[in-house]
Amino acid sequence: MRTKKKVSLTIDEEVYDAIEKASQVHSIPRSQIAEDALKLWLEKETEALMAKGYEEMADEDEKMAARAFEAQREILK
């Protein structure tokens, strides 16, 4: 069962006006627009953190490969 929590937010008036207009045009409650926007932000943040982690892993993999290559060159001399 899903539960909802009530929150209070302070936002710029023009953002509020845009949400209000979108709510009326698309017949979607303001709370649903806010929830969807927050979910989208969380997804993007998660993707950005994952991308950073993958980049760091790639750097480490490259360093490890260089060490392994150098070790093999030493062995084959």
Steps between C-alpha positions, in 0.01 A plus 500: 500500500635842406494777752526868430663769711391860498777757457519875480728664245603856433555568129532801275171650389573443131568131566173479690317671214651257248397202714151643543463554124631150421261358758204665331607427142574131564239444772767370737511592870784734598621243750537242220703746291725573798540129578585419137752786490668382821517141372658621177756705695586199719542277192733754336705535819532122527606474135758776548646327807512168317669659198762657729558164666540326164748767387704453817491122452616543140796709618592233754463225238728693265764540771477131590532399134808721462660337807421152369641586158819635655535188717459277194765700313740450792434125506547462124837682489 
